[in-house]
Amino acid sequence: MKASEWVTTGGTLVPHYGRCAGVGLYCGARRVGCSPAAILLGAMLLFVTSGCATPKDATEAQSRWENTRLCSSLKLAEEHVAAGKYERARNVLVAYADYPDPRVQLTQARMEIEEGKHTIALHRLNTIAPPPAEAATYRRLRGMALAGLGRWAEAAAAYEQAYQHEPTVPLLAAWLDALVLEGRIVSARTILERERYRFPDHPAVHMLTARLCEQSDNSEVTISEPTAATVAKAHSFNIRRRLAEMYTAAGRYSEAIVIWRQLVNDSGSADERHRLRRRLADCLMSANRFEEARRVFRTLVVTQPDDQQVLLGLATACLMTGESAEALQAALKVLKTDNGNGNARLIAGFAYQRLNRPYEAVELLSDIRSDDDPDGLVRELLARWE
């Protein structure tokens, strides 16, 4: 027998057949006793080395593990929702369908709101009592569901409660929008003036103020606020676009045109660039800068050859710059698709007349109904050309 298989007992080596902490040493058929201190030490070693835990410890460990899994699942589901992948999000949460944690229900409600299922979302929210940590989220979702149902007064109250828990610019904007849609514009302005100190020089707050000023037709204040927002956040695409819209609406076309051109150059999407060029071309027409407008409309026709509004814009711009043949071509292309388009017929009639083709002009305009000519312009032209 090896030396490691022996133990010392009272100064004498005896064979070691096994150790059981807290019980003593069994040497063959006889028991060798241990002191009480040795027994206690052995019990402690057994607990440490065996990894034993009390039922309470095991329950707490299991609870922590379940909570970790739930948090991970909720995080993954939120990422899917943000990407618009609602079925994937539901699949992640399917194991927690009956789970008592309200965060699961809040995530489900958010998906339903995103999908336009506002009644279902509101019913779900009415069945849960959120923990204090989720109070702002709960009330914000209630506001969104109520707003989706057109219940503006209740939506405003829910947004107000959410804002009291978590004062942020998006919640303030949602609250004020609900008040405006309810018809309480004065209340919305009062609240904004009271709360805007929380967000000094915040661009979104300037835009909120401008939107409310639009209701009072105060164009100078309406424009000054987004101008200040542009200074605060000079590279914001959305703020500059809003400012261009306000300049256009106020008839300040030169200033608007400068911004529309910048936005076209800064746009990273082909569809968005097309829409911005349309706004630029329309603004140029309003400013009587027809030659520039014609060039922009020509570019638009290349990228969107079947867009009837673009073709009509091009036809009008060409007519105003004396390009009658090009105006006629664009107008006839519209009429090929929509023969009853009164604007296209009128432009084509003018173009025919300027090209010394009066008979075709008269033929084109003669069957326009009086209902489509309330101001009598067509009748006057026919009387002059016939």
Buried (B, 14 or more C-beta within 10 A) or exposed (E): EEEEEBBEBEEEEBEBEEEEBBEBBBBEEEEBEBEEEBBEBBEEEBEEEEEEEEEEEEEEEEEEEEEEEBEEBBEBBBEBBEEEBBEBBBEBBEEBEEBEBBBBBBBBBBBBBBEEBBEBBBEBBEEBEBEEEBBBBBBBBBBBBBBBBEBBBBBBBBBBBBBEBEEBBEBBBBBBBBBBBBEBBEBBBEBBEEBBEEBEEBBBBBBBBBBBBBEEEEBEBBBBBBBBBBEBBEEBBEBBBBBBBBBBEBEBBEBBBEBBBBBBEBBEEEEBBBEBBBBBBBBBBBBEBBEBBBBBBBBBBEEBEEBBBBBBBBBBBBBBBEBBEBBBBBBBBBBEEEEEBBBBBBBBBBBBBBBEBBEBBBEBBEEBEEEEBEEEEBEEBBEEBE
